[in-house]
Amino acid sequence: MSVLDPVLEATRAQNQAADPAFSVFVTANAGSGKTKVLVDRIARLLLEGSKPSAFLCITYTKAAAAEMQRRLFERLGGWCVADDATLAADLKELEAPNANLARARALFAQALETPGGLKIQTIHAFCERLLVRFPLEAGVPPGFDIADEPRAAALLGQARADAALADDAPRAAFRRFAAKLHGEGLEALLDRLALRRGEFRRFERRQGALFAEQMLRDRHGVVQSAEEFARGFIASADLPA
């Protein structure tokens, strides 16, 4: 076996993965060419007539999304200005059987003119876009803002401070947990609760807020005062306070 055999085999596998006729799952080490395969696959789909607006490419990081977009535009831009011989050789290497030179040269302008741009984005940006388009279905206020990490941390810190300074039950509950968990343990617990607040809200809607609160009280041994019990009874019975 020659030294080139593994390289040729890897190239063949990449070309197969880039073939849009197949649905594929690619797993490989960093730096092995996954981004190239994705860019080749998108390029072949474009050459076969797919519209740029029909693509959705999801990544985990902004850097990966920017790199994929940079490589794709670099490829399409190169086709736009390449001479016939160079472009034909590139298309042959891409193994795009139905490609023609005129269409390849037009793809760069089509991608630039796509309304909203090519959808190569992080999963967080994609989810935010869905929430913006369908706020009522998602249960969020229209025109909402996304808090960045520093702002979110500041808001959580303020909420914790308010709970610690609150009257009656909230302050007692906060102090109870603070006594059991101190330092990073308490911070980690509150962070986990904040991340899973949606689950608790769904539980409240299914079971009722009073039942959910009582269940937490029973689990952690928190006894209601007579005044708290009376307020809860009046609220549940819909009686005038």
Summary of the structure (lengths in Angstrom):
residues: 241
radius of gyration: 28.3
end to end distance: 87.8
largest distance: 88.7
contacts: 539
relative contact order: 0.06
helix: 69%
strand: 2%
